[in-house]
Amino acid sequence: MTITIYGIRNCDKVKKARAWLDARGVAYRFHDYKTAGIARDRLDRWCGELGWETLLNRAGTTFRRLPDADRQGLDAQKAINLMLAHPSLIKRPVMESGAQLLVGFKPEAYADAMRAMR
């Protein structure tokens, strides 16, 4: 089963997730939002499965620097458009493996996901 980690190369949580996988010899592909962007259909699917509220990173500086008009009146379409325009707004990392989708890095959640893939 192919595992893809989505995120930004210099993000601490992405680094921790990749190091965790590397230490366990788990093969994965890394997709960097900064260099490769994110496809609308993938983001639409993620939001459909998890909810846009789960994916939108409101705690980061990118969100805080947005104009007030962009931060207010958020709904799914507006949030998706913002995440497409500013991929740093997507919480990270996102681990996708088949039907499994994890947002953020928690070692115990990754361990559970690896067990479920066996």
Secondary structure, DSSP 4 states (H G I P E B T S, - for coil): --EEEEE-TT-HHHHHHHHHHHHTT---EEEEHHHH---HHHHHHHHHHH-HHHHB--SSHHHHHS-HHHHSS--HHHHHHHHHH-GGGB-S-EEEETTEEEES--HHHHHHHHHHH-
